[in-house]
Amino acid sequence: MENNIKTLRKSKNYTQDDLAEAVGVTRQTIISIESGKYNASLQLAFKIANYFGVKIEDVFMYKED
């Protein structure tokens, strides 16, 4: 799973802490998702997309291995 979280976050000048607090997770979780080491749950993915005001498909892209 690939994502655009870092790009979206930087375009709005948000920190990892800002995003983590807004969606109810730790900064370490955001770091892990951004780096591709952790896949967000569906619920968390929707929270992140809503936070940025975009569709979930604009944040997360499924890539087969």
PDB file of N, CA, C, O and CB in Angstrom:
ATOM      1  N   MET A   1       0.853  -1.176   0.000  1.00  0.00           N
ATOM      2  CA  MET A   1       0.000   0.000   0.000  1.00  0.00           C
ATOM      3  C   MET A   1       0.896   1.235   0.000  1.00  0.00           C
ATOM      4  O   MET A   1       1.777   1.379   0.847  1.00  0.00           O
ATOM      5  CB  MET A   1      -0.969   0.000   1.228  1.00  0.00           C
ATOM      6  N   GLU A   2       0.661   2.107  -0.946  1.00  0.00           N
ATOM      7  CA  GLU A   2       1.381   3.373  -0.988  1.00  0.00           C
ATOM      8  C   GLU A   2       0.450   4.479  -0.521  1.00  0.00           C
ATOM      9  O   GLU A   2      -0.771   4.326  -0.545  1.00  0.00           O
ATOM     10  CB  GLU A   2       1.924   3.667  -2.415  1.00  0.00           C
ATOM     11  N   ASN A   3       1.033   5.595  -0.096  1.00  0.00           N
ATOM     12  CA  ASN A   3       0.191   6.701   0.353  1.00  0.00           C
ATOM     13  C   ASN A   3       0.829   8.045   0.059  1.00  0.00           C
ATOM     14  O   ASN A   3       2.034   8.151  -0.170  1.00  0.00           O
ATOM     15  CB  ASN A   3      -0.090   6.579   1.838  1.00  0.00           C
ATOM     16  N   ASN A   4      -0.006   9.063   0.071  1.00  0.00           N
ATOM     17  CA  ASN A   4       0.422  10.443  -0.169  1.00  0.00           C
ATOM     18  C   ASN A   4       0.343  11.286   1.098  1.00  0.00           C
ATOM     19  O   ASN A   4       0.243  12.510   1.021  1.00  0.00           O
ATOM     20  CB  ASN A   4      -0.428  11.077  -1.263  1.00  0.00           C
ATOM     21  N   ILE A   5       0.385  10.659   2.234  1.00  0.00           N
ATOM     22  CA  ILE A   5       0.184  11.402   3.485  1.00  0.00           C
ATOM     23  C   ILE A   5       1.232  12.488   3.667  1.00  0.00           C
ATOM     24  O   ILE A   5       0.893  13.629   3.980  1.00  0.00           O
ATOM     25  CB  ILE A   5       0.215  10.451   4.679  1.00  0.00           C
ATOM     26  N   LYS A   6       2.476  12.153   3.479  1.00  0.00           N
ATOM     27  CA  LYS A   6       3.537  13.136   3.697  1.00  0.00           C
ATOM     28  C   LYS A   6       3.376  14.329   2.759  1.00  0.00           C
ATOM     29  O   LYS A   6       3.538  15.476   3.175  1.00  0.00           O
ATOM     30  CB  LYS A   6       4.916  12.489   3.500  1.00  0.00           C
ATOM     31  N   THR A   7       3.062  14.062   1.505  1.00  0.00           N
ATOM     32  CA  THR A   7       2.871  15.135   0.526  1.00  0.00           C
ATOM     33  C   THR A   7       1.686  16.019   0.918  1.00  0.00           C
ATOM     34  O   THR A   7       1.789  17.246   0.904  1.00  0.00           O
ATOM     35  CB  THR A   7       2.654  14.547  -0.884  1.00  0.00           C
ATOM     36  N   LEU A   8       0.564  15.390   1.267  1.00  0.00           N
ATOM     37  CA  LEU A   8      -0.614  16.152   1.682  1.00  0.00           C
ATOM     38  C   LEU A   8      -0.331  16.956   2.944  1.00  0.00           C
ATOM     39  O   LEU A   8      -0.719  18.119   3.058  1.00  0.00           O
ATOM     40  CB  LEU A   8      -1.801  15.215   1.913  1.00  0.00           C
ATOM     41  N   ARG A   9       0.345  16.324   3.876  1.00  0.00           N
ATOM     42  CA  ARG A   9       0.643  16.975   5.149  1.00  0.00           C
ATOM     43  C   ARG A   9       1.529  18.203   4.937  1.00  0.00           C
ATOM     44  O   ARG A   9       1.272  19.270   5.495  1.00  0.00           O
ATOM     45  CB  ARG A   9       1.326  15.987   6.110  1.00  0.00           C
ATOM     46  N   LYS A  10       2.561  18.040   4.133  1.00  0.00           N
ATOM     47  CA  LYS A  10       3.494  19.150   3.896  1.00  0.00           C
ATOM     48  C   LYS A  10       2.835  20.271   3.095  1.00  0.00           C
ATOM     49  O   LYS A  10       3.145  21.443   3.305  1.00  0.00           O
ATOM     50  CB  LYS A  10       4.743  18.648   3.159  1.00  0.00           C
ATOM     51  N   SER A  11       1.924  19.920   2.174  1.00  0.00           N
ATOM     52  CA  SER A  11       1.259  20.949   1.366  1.00  0.00           C
ATOM     53  C   SER A  11       0.373  21.849   2.233  1.00  0.00           C
ATOM     54  O   SER A  11       0.120  23.003   1.886  1.00  0.00           O
ATOM     55  CB  SER A  11       0.416  20.294   0.257  1.00  0.00           C
ATOM     56  N   LYS A  12      -0.090  21.316   3.350  1.00  0.00           N
ATOM     57  CA  LYS A  12      -0.934  22.093   4.268  1.00  0.00           C
ATOM     58  C   LYS A  12      -0.145  22.594   5.476  1.00  0.00           C
ATOM     59  O   LYS A  12      -0.695  23.226   6.377  1.00  0.00           O
ATOM     60  CB  LYS A  12      -2.120  21.248   4.739  1.00  0.00           C
ATOM     61  N   ASN A  13       1.138  22.302   5.476  1.00  0.00           N
ATOM     62  CA  ASN A  13       2.024  22.740   6.565  1.00  0.00           C
ATOM     63  C   ASN A  13       1.624  22.147   7.914  1.00  0.00           C
ATOM     64  O   ASN A  13       1.731  22.809   8.946  1.00  0.00           O
ATOM     65  CB  ASN A  13       2.023  24.258   6.658  1.00  0.00           C
ATOM     66  N   TYR A  14       1.159  20.884   7.898  1.00  0.00           N
ATOM     67  CA  TYR A  14       0.808  20.174   9.121  1.00  0.00           C
ATOM     68  C   TYR A  14       1.983  19.304   9.556  1.00  0.00           C
ATOM     69  O   TYR A  14       2.734  18.793   8.725  1.00  0.00           O
ATOM     70  CB  TYR A  14      -0.468  19.315   8.915  1.00  0.00           C
ATOM     71  N   THR A  15       2.129  19.145  10.846  1.00  0.00           N
ATOM     72  CA  THR A  15       3.164  18.250  11.363  1.00  0.00           C
ATOM     73  C   THR A  15       2.577  16.850  11.547  1.00  0.00           C
ATOM     74  O   THR A  15       1.363  16.655  11.485  1.00  0.00           O
ATOM     75  CB  THR A  15       3.744  18.785  12.708  1.00  0.00           C
ATOM     76  N   GLN A  16       3.452  15.898  11.771  1.00  0.00           N
ATOM     77  CA  GLN A  16       2.996  14.545  12.083  1.00  0.00           C
ATOM     78  C   GLN A  16       2.191  14.560  13.373  1.00  0.00           C
ATOM     79  O   GLN A  16       1.210  13.827  13.499  1.00  0.00           O
ATOM     80  CB  GLN A  16       4.193  13.571  12.202  1.00  0.00           C
ATOM     81  N   ASP A  17       2.589  15.378  14.321  1.00  0.00           N
ATOM     82  CA  ASP A  17       1.851  15.513  15.582  1.00  0.00           C
ATOM     83  C   ASP A  17       0.448  16.057  15.343  1.00  0.00           C
ATOM     84  O   ASP A  17      -0.515  15.577  15.942  1.00  0.00           O
ATOM     85  CB  ASP A  17       2.608  16.428  16.550  1.00  0.00           C
ATOM     86  N   ASP A  18       0.325  17.064  14.464  1.00  0.00           N
ATOM     87  CA  ASP A  18      -0.991  17.633  14.157  1.00  0.00           C
ATOM     88  C   ASP A  18      -1.926  16.559  13.629  1.00  0.00           C
ATOM     89  O   ASP A  18      -3.061  16.428  14.089  1.00  0.00           O
ATOM     90  CB  ASP A  18      -0.865  18.773  13.134  1.00  0.00           C
ATOM     91  N   LEU A  19      -1.445  15.796  12.665  1.00  0.00           N
ATOM     92  CA  LEU A  19      -2.253  14.748  12.057  1.00  0.00           C
ATOM     93  C   LEU A  19      -2.596  13.664  13.072  1.00  0.00           C
ATOM     94  O   LEU A  19      -3.746  13.234  13.170  1.00  0.00           O
ATOM     95  CB  LEU A  19      -1.523  14.140  10.862  1.00  0.00           C
ATOM     96  N   ALA A  20      -1.595  13.229  13.821  1.00  0.00           N
ATOM     97  CA  ALA A  20      -1.814  12.176  14.812  1.00  0.00           C
ATOM     98  C   ALA A  20      -2.889  12.580  15.821  1.00  0.00           C
ATOM     99  O   ALA A  20      -3.782  11.790  16.128  1.00  0.00           O
ATOM    100  CB  ALA A  20      -0.506  11.852  15.540  1.00  0.00           C
ATOM    101  N   GLU A  21      -2.805  13.784  16.325  1.00  0.00           N
ATOM    102  CA  GLU A  21      -3.782  14.256  17.310  1.00  0.00           C
ATOM    103  C   GLU A  21      -5.178  14.338  16.698  1.00  0.00           C
ATOM    104  O   GLU A  21      -6.165  13.987  17.345  1.00  0.00           O
ATOM    105  CB  GLU A  21      -3.366  15.630  17.864  1.00  0.00           C
ATOM    106  N   ALA A  22      -5.258  14.799  15.459  1.00  0.00           N
ATOM    107  CA  ALA A  22      -6.558  14.969  14.799  1.00  0.00           C
ATOM    108  C   ALA A  22      -7.267  13.641  14.550  1.00  0.00           C
ATOM    109  O   ALA A  22      -8.495  13.571  14.598  1.00  0.00           O
ATOM    110  CB  ALA A  22      -6.378  15.699  13.482  1.00  0.00           C
ATOM    111  N   VAL A  23      -6.491  12.585  14.284  1.00  0.00           N
ATOM    112  CA  VAL A  23      -7.115  11.290  13.961  1.00  0.00           C
ATOM    113  C   VAL A  23      -7.045  10.293  15.112  1.00  0.00           C
ATOM    114  O   VAL A  23      -7.520   9.164  14.982  1.00  0.00           O
ATOM    115  CB  VAL A  23      -6.451  10.689  12.739  1.00  0.00           C
ATOM    116  N   GLY A  24      -6.464  10.693  16.227  1.00  0.00           N
ATOM    117  CA  GLY A  24      -6.494   9.873  17.436  1.00  0.00           C
ATOM    118  C   GLY A  24      -5.479   8.747  17.499  1.00  0.00           C
ATOM    119  O   GLY A  24      -5.761   7.684  18.052  1.00  0.00           O
ATOM    120  N   VAL A  25      -4.300   8.975  16.936  1.00  0.00           N
ATOM    121  CA  VAL A  25      -3.225   7.980  17.020  1.00  0.00           C
ATOM    122  C   VAL A  25      -1.949   8.676  17.494  1.00  0.00           C
ATOM    123  O   VAL A  25      -1.938   9.885  17.721  1.00  0.00           O
ATOM    124  CB  VAL A  25      -2.996   7.272  15.636  1.00  0.00           C
ATOM    125  N   THR A  26      -0.890   7.910  17.638  1.00  0.00           N
ATOM    126  CA  THR A  26       0.388   8.494  18.049  1.00  0.00           C
ATOM    127  C   THR A  26       1.171   8.969  16.828  1.00  0.00           C
ATOM    128  O   THR A  26       0.903   8.564  15.697  1.00  0.00           O
ATOM    129  CB  THR A  26       1.221   7.472  18.855  1.00  0.00           C
ATOM    130  N   ARG A  27       2.131   9.824  17.084  1.00  0.00           N
ATOM    131  CA  ARG A  27       3.024  10.293  16.027  1.00  0.00           C
ATOM    132  C   ARG A  27       3.770   9.113  15.412  1.00  0.00           C
ATOM    133  O   ARG A  27       4.014   9.096  14.205  1.00  0.00           O
ATOM    134  CB  ARG A  27       4.022  11.336  16.576  1.00  0.00           C
ATOM    135  N   GLN A  28       4.131   8.135  16.225  1.00  0.00           N
ATOM    136  CA  GLN A  28       4.841   6.952  15.727  1.00  0.00           C
ATOM    137  C   GLN A  28       3.990   6.180  14.721  1.00  0.00           C
ATOM    138  O   GLN A  28       4.521   5.618  13.762  1.00  0.00           O
ATOM    139  CB  GLN A  28       5.234   6.034  16.894  1.00  0.00           C
ATOM    140  N   THR A  29       2.678   6.150  14.932  1.00  0.00           N
ATOM    141  CA  THR A  29       1.787   5.487  13.978  1.00  0.00           C
ATOM    142  C   THR A  29       1.821   6.210  12.645  1.00  0.00           C
ATOM    143  O   THR A  29       1.894   5.571  11.596  1.00  0.00           O
ATOM    144  CB  THR A  29       0.345   5.429  14.519  1.00  0.00           C
ATOM    145  N   ILE A  30       1.771   7.531  12.670  1.00  0.00           N
ATOM    146  CA  ILE A  30       1.828   8.312  11.425  1.00  0.00           C
ATOM    147  C   ILE A  30       3.154   8.077  10.712  1.00  0.00           C
ATOM    148  O   ILE A  30       3.185   7.916   9.492  1.00  0.00           O
ATOM    149  CB  ILE A  30       1.638   9.821  11.715  1.00  0.00           C
ATOM    150  N   ILE A  31       4.250   8.058  11.471  1.00  0.00           N
ATOM    151  CA  ILE A  31       5.570   7.789  10.887  1.00  0.00           C
ATOM    152  C   ILE A  31       5.562   6.429  10.200  1.00  0.00           C
ATOM    153  O   ILE A  31       6.051   6.298   9.078  1.00  0.00           O
ATOM    154  CB  ILE A  31       6.679   7.841  11.974  1.00  0.00           C
ATOM    155  N   SER A  32       5.015   5.425  10.859  1.00  0.00           N
ATOM    156  CA  SER A  32       4.988   4.065  10.300  1.00  0.00           C
ATOM    157  C   SER A  32       4.122   3.984   9.047  1.00  0.00           C
ATOM    158  O   SER A  32       4.483   3.294   8.094  1.00  0.00           O
ATOM    159  CB  SER A  32       4.475   3.075  11.346  1.00  0.00           C
ATOM    160  N   ILE A  33       2.998   4.670   9.035  1.00  0.00           N
ATOM    161  CA  ILE A  33       2.133   4.658   7.854  1.00  0.00           C
ATOM    162  C   ILE A  33       2.823   5.382   6.696  1.00  0.00           C
ATOM    163  O   ILE A  33       2.848   4.879   5.573  1.00  0.00           O
ATOM    164  CB  ILE A  33       0.763   5.319   8.168  1.00  0.00           C
ATOM    165  N   GLU A  34       3.378   6.553   6.970  1.00  0.00           N
ATOM    166  CA  GLU A  34       4.058   7.317   5.916  1.00  0.00           C
ATOM    167  C   GLU A  34       5.199   6.529   5.289  1.00  0.00           C
ATOM    168  O   GLU A  34       5.418   6.609   4.081  1.00  0.00           O
ATOM    169  CB  GLU A  34       4.592   8.629   6.476  1.00  0.00           C
ATOM    170  N   SER A  35       5.917   5.777   6.090  1.00  0.00           N
ATOM    171  CA  SER A  35       7.077   5.031   5.587  1.00  0.00           C
ATOM    172  C   SER A  35       6.699   3.680   4.983  1.00  0.00           C
ATOM    173  O   SER A  35       7.556   2.977   4.448  1.00  0.00           O
ATOM    174  CB  SER A  35       8.074   4.819   6.705  1.00  0.00           C
ATOM    175  N   GLY A  36       5.421   3.317   5.067  1.00  0.00           N
ATOM    176  CA  GLY A  36       4.972   2.062   4.487  1.00  0.00           C
ATOM    177  C   GLY A  36       5.214   0.839   5.353  1.00  0.00           C
ATOM    178  O   GLY A  36       5.071  -0.291   4.887  1.00  0.00           O
ATOM    179  N   LYS A  37       5.580   1.055   6.612  1.00  0.00           N
ATOM    180  CA  LYS A  37       5.827  -0.066   7.519  1.00  0.00           C
ATOM    181  C   LYS A  37       4.552  -0.570   8.187  1.00  0.00           C
ATOM    182  O   LYS A  37       4.537  -1.648   8.781  1.00  0.00           O
ATOM    183  CB  LYS A  37       6.825   0.339   8.578  1.00  0.00           C
ATOM    184  N   TYR A  38       3.484   0.218   8.085  1.00  0.00           N
ATOM    185  CA  TYR A  38       2.215  -0.133   8.728  1.00  0.00           C
ATOM    186  C   TYR A  38       1.082   0.303   7.803  1.00  0.00           C
ATOM    187  O   TYR A  38       1.115   1.401   7.247  1.00  0.00           O
ATOM    188  CB  TYR A  38       2.082   0.542  10.148  1.00  0.00           C
ATOM    189  N   ASN A  39       0.081  -0.558   7.641  1.00  0.00           N
ATOM    190  CA  ASN A  39      -1.102  -0.210   6.861  1.00  0.00           C
ATOM    191  C   ASN A  39      -2.197   0.255   7.804  1.00  0.00           C
ATOM    192  O   ASN A  39      -2.528  -0.423   8.777  1.00  0.00           O
ATOM    193  CB  ASN A  39      -1.585  -1.410   6.007  1.00  0.00           C
ATOM    194  N   ALA A  40      -2.748   1.407   7.506  1.00  0.00           N
ATOM    195  CA  ALA A  40      -3.820   1.953   8.328  1.00  0.00           C
ATOM    196  C   ALA A  40      -5.061   1.081   8.229  1.00  0.00           C
ATOM    197  O   ALA A  40      -5.339   0.493   7.184  1.00  0.00           O
ATOM    198  CB  ALA A  40      -4.145   3.390   7.910  1.00  0.00           C
ATOM    199  N   SER A  41      -5.797   1.005   9.320  1.00  0.00           N
ATOM    200  CA  SER A  41      -7.096   0.333   9.282  1.00  0.00           C
ATOM    201  C   SER A  41      -8.009   1.146   8.368  1.00  0.00           C
ATOM    202  O   SER A  41      -7.720   2.303   8.064  1.00  0.00           O
ATOM    203  CB  SER A  41      -7.717   0.184  10.729  1.00  0.00           C
ATOM    204  N   LEU A  42      -9.087   0.549   7.940  1.00  0.00           N
ATOM    205  CA  LEU A  42     -10.024   1.254   7.072  1.00  0.00           C
ATOM    206  C   LEU A  42     -10.591   2.486   7.782  1.00  0.00           C
ATOM    207  O   LEU A  42     -10.735   3.551   7.182  1.00  0.00           O
ATOM    208  CB  LEU A  42     -11.166   0.314   6.635  1.00  0.00           C
ATOM    209  N   GLN A  43     -10.903   2.324   9.046  1.00  0.00           N
ATOM    210  CA  GLN A  43     -11.431   3.447   9.820  1.00  0.00           C
ATOM    211  C   GLN A  43     -10.415   4.591   9.896  1.00  0.00           C
ATOM    212  O   GLN A  43     -10.771   5.753   9.697  1.00  0.00           O
ATOM    213  CB  GLN A  43     -11.814   2.985  11.235  1.00  0.00           C
ATOM    214  N   LEU A  44      -9.172   4.269  10.178  1.00  0.00           N
ATOM    215  CA  LEU A  44      -8.129   5.288  10.258  1.00  0.00           C
ATOM    216  C   LEU A  44      -7.885   5.917   8.885  1.00  0.00           C
ATOM    217  O   LEU A  44      -7.668   7.125   8.791  1.00  0.00           O
ATOM    218  CB  LEU A  44      -6.824   4.681  10.807  1.00  0.00           C
ATOM    219  N   ALA A  45      -7.918   5.127   7.844  1.00  0.00           N
ATOM    220  CA  ALA A  45      -7.721   5.656   6.492  1.00  0.00           C
ATOM    221  C   ALA A  45      -8.784   6.700   6.171  1.00  0.00           C
ATOM    222  O   ALA A  45      -8.474   7.748   5.604  1.00  0.00           O
ATOM    223  CB  ALA A  45      -7.758   4.517   5.450  1.00  0.00           C
ATOM    224  N   PHE A  46     -10.035   6.420   6.529  1.00  0.00           N
ATOM    225  CA  PHE A  46     -11.104   7.394   6.289  1.00  0.00           C
ATOM    226  C   PHE A  46     -10.914   8.649   7.135  1.00  0.00           C
ATOM    227  O   PHE A  46     -11.163   9.758   6.662  1.00  0.00           O
ATOM    228  CB  PHE A  46     -12.471   6.767   6.585  1.00  0.00           C
ATOM    229  N   LYS A  47     -10.478   8.485   8.374  1.00  0.00           N
ATOM    230  CA  LYS A  47     -10.228   9.654   9.229  1.00  0.00           C
ATOM    231  C   LYS A  47      -9.143  10.544   8.626  1.00  0.00           C
ATOM    232  O   LYS A  47      -9.264  11.769   8.625  1.00  0.00           O
ATOM    233  CB  LYS A  47      -9.819   9.209  10.650  1.00  0.00           C
ATOM    234  N   ILE A  48      -8.088   9.923   8.115  1.00  0.00           N
ATOM    235  CA  ILE A  48      -6.997  10.688   7.506  1.00  0.00           C
ATOM    236  C   ILE A  48      -7.491  11.419   6.262  1.00  0.00           C
ATOM    237  O   ILE A  48      -7.203  12.603   6.087  1.00  0.00           O
ATOM    238  CB  ILE A  48      -5.817   9.761   7.148  1.00  0.00           C
ATOM    239  N   ALA A  49      -8.228  10.730   5.400  1.00  0.00           N
ATOM    240  CA  ALA A  49      -8.766  11.363   4.193  1.00  0.00           C
ATOM    241  C   ALA A  49      -9.689  12.525   4.557  1.00  0.00           C
ATOM    242  O   ALA A  49      -9.617  13.592   3.947  1.00  0.00           O
ATOM    243  CB  ALA A  49      -9.524  10.330   3.336  1.00  0.00           C
ATOM    244  N   ASN A  50     -10.548  12.319   5.543  1.00  0.00           N
ATOM    245  CA  ASN A  50     -11.453  13.390   5.981  1.00  0.00           C
ATOM    246  C   ASN A  50     -10.688  14.582   6.526  1.00  0.00           C
ATOM    247  O   ASN A  50     -11.073  15.728   6.293  1.00  0.00           O
ATOM    248  CB  ASN A  50     -12.417  12.872   7.040  1.00  0.00           C
ATOM    249  N   TYR A  51      -9.624  14.326   7.240  1.00  0.00           N
ATOM    250  CA  TYR A  51      -8.808  15.407   7.806  1.00  0.00           C
ATOM    251  C   TYR A  51      -8.256  16.307   6.703  1.00  0.00           C
ATOM    252  O   TYR A  51      -8.193  17.526   6.859  1.00  0.00           O
ATOM    253  CB  TYR A  51      -7.651  14.829   8.642  1.00  0.00           C
ATOM    254  N   PHE A  52      -7.861  15.698   5.594  1.00  0.00           N
ATOM    255  CA  PHE A  52      -7.320  16.471   4.478  1.00  0.00           C
ATOM    256  C   PHE A  52      -8.406  16.959   3.524  1.00  0.00           C
ATOM    257  O   PHE A  52      -8.128  17.751   2.623  1.00  0.00           O
ATOM    258  CB  PHE A  52      -6.312  15.640   3.716  1.00  0.00           C
ATOM    259  N   GLY A  53      -9.633  16.495   3.714  1.00  0.00           N
ATOM    260  CA  GLY A  53     -10.728  16.922   2.857  1.00  0.00           C
ATOM    261  C   GLY A  53     -10.661  16.342   1.457  1.00  0.00           C
ATOM    262  O   GLY A  53     -11.063  16.987   0.489  1.00  0.00           O
ATOM    263  N   VAL A  54     -10.147  15.107   1.353  1.00  0.00           N
ATOM    264  CA  VAL A  54     -10.011  14.444   0.055  1.00  0.00           C
ATOM    265  C   VAL A  54     -10.619  13.046   0.122  1.00  0.00           C
ATOM    266  O   VAL A  54     -10.980  12.562   1.195  1.00  0.00           O
ATOM    267  CB  VAL A  54      -8.521  14.369  -0.373  1.00  0.00           C
ATOM    268  N   LYS A  55     -10.726  12.407  -1.045  1.00  0.00           N
ATOM    269  CA  LYS A  55     -11.203  11.028  -1.101  1.00  0.00           C
ATOM    270  C   LYS A  55     -10.111  10.092  -0.602  1.00  0.00           C
ATOM    271  O   LYS A  55      -8.923  10.402  -0.693  1.00  0.00           O
ATOM    272  CB  LYS A  55     -11.634  10.648  -2.540  1.00  0.00           C
ATOM    273  N   ILE A  56     -10.520   8.959  -0.083  1.00  0.00           N
ATOM    274  CA  ILE A  56      -9.558   7.980   0.430  1.00  0.00           C
ATOM    275  C   ILE A  56      -8.575   7.547  -0.673  1.00  0.00           C
ATOM    276  O   ILE A  56      -7.408   7.264  -0.399  1.00  0.00           O
ATOM    277  CB  ILE A  56     -10.303   6.746   1.001  1.00  0.00           C
ATOM    278  N   GLU A  57      -9.066   7.499  -1.922  1.00  0.00           N
ATOM    279  CA  GLU A  57      -8.219   7.104  -3.047  1.00  0.00           C
ATOM    280  C   GLU A  57      -7.138   8.138  -3.354  1.00  0.00           C
ATOM    281  O   GLU A  57      -6.144   7.828  -4.011  1.00  0.00           O
ATOM    282  CB  GLU A  57      -9.071   6.878  -4.278  1.00  0.00           C
ATOM    283  N   ASP A  58      -7.335   9.366  -2.879  1.00  0.00           N
ATOM    284  CA  ASP A  58      -6.314  10.402  -3.059  1.00  0.00           C
ATOM    285  C   ASP A  58      -5.191  10.282  -2.036  1.00  0.00           C
ATOM    286  O   ASP A  58      -4.127  10.880  -2.195  1.00  0.00           O
ATOM    287  CB  ASP A  58      -6.946  11.783  -2.965  1.00  0.00           C
ATOM    288  N   VAL A  59      -5.436   9.510  -0.997  1.00  0.00           N
ATOM    289  CA  VAL A  59      -4.437   9.321   0.061  1.00  0.00           C
ATOM    290  C   VAL A  59      -3.743   7.971  -0.075  1.00  0.00           C
ATOM    291  O   VAL A  59      -2.519   7.887   0.021  1.00  0.00           O
ATOM    292  CB  VAL A  59      -5.092   9.437   1.446  1.00  0.00           C
ATOM    293  N   PHE A  60      -4.520   6.915  -0.299  1.00  0.00           N
ATOM    294  CA  PHE A  60      -3.977   5.555  -0.316  1.00  0.00           C
ATOM    295  C   PHE A  60      -4.157   4.918  -1.690  1.00  0.00           C
ATOM    296  O   PHE A  60      -5.229   4.993  -2.292  1.00  0.00           O
ATOM    297  CB  PHE A  60      -4.654   4.691   0.762  1.00  0.00           C
ATOM    298  N   MET A  61      -3.084   4.286  -2.174  1.00  0.00           N
ATOM    299  CA  MET A  61      -3.119   3.589  -3.455  1.00  0.00           C
ATOM    300  C   MET A  61      -2.633   2.156  -3.241  1.00  0.00           C
ATOM    301  O   MET A  61      -1.541   1.918  -2.724  1.00  0.00           O
ATOM    302  CB  MET A  61      -2.246   4.325  -4.526  1.00  0.00           C
ATOM    303  N   TYR A  62      -3.480   1.210  -3.655  1.00  0.00           N
ATOM    304  CA  TYR A  62      -3.112  -0.198  -3.518  1.00  0.00           C
ATOM    305  C   TYR A  62      -2.202  -0.601  -4.666  1.00  0.00           C
ATOM    306  O   TYR A  62      -2.521  -0.377  -5.833  1.00  0.00           O
ATOM    307  CB  TYR A  62      -4.369  -1.099  -3.480  1.00  0.00           C
ATOM    308  N   LYS A  63      -1.074  -1.194  -4.327  1.00  0.00           N
ATOM    309  CA  LYS A  63      -0.133  -1.702  -5.320  1.00  0.00           C
ATOM    310  C   LYS A  63       0.133  -3.162  -4.987  1.00  0.00           C
ATOM    311  O   LYS A  63       0.535  -3.492  -3.871  1.00  0.00           O
ATOM    312  CB  LYS A  63       1.200  -0.866  -5.342  1.00  0.00           C
ATOM    313  N   GLU A  64      -0.094  -4.034  -5.963  1.00  0.00           N
ATOM    314  CA  GLU A  64       0.190  -5.436  -5.738  1.00  0.00           C
ATOM    315  C   GLU A  64       1.705  -5.656  -5.717  1.00  0.00           C
ATOM    316  O   GLU A  64       2.453  -4.993  -6.434  1.00  0.00           O
ATOM    317  CB  GLU A  64      -0.479  -6.310  -6.822  1.00  0.00           C
ATOM    318  N   ASP A  65       2.137  -6.600  -4.882  1.00  0.00           N
ATOM    319  CA  ASP A  65       3.570  -6.885  -4.771  1.00  0.00           C
ATOM    320  C   ASP A  65       4.078  -7.667  -5.953  1.00  0.00           C
ATOM    321  O   ASP A  65       5.264  -7.989  -6.016  1.00  0.00           O
ATOM    322  CB  ASP A  65       3.862  -7.644  -3.500  1.00  0.00           C
TER     323      ASP A  65
END
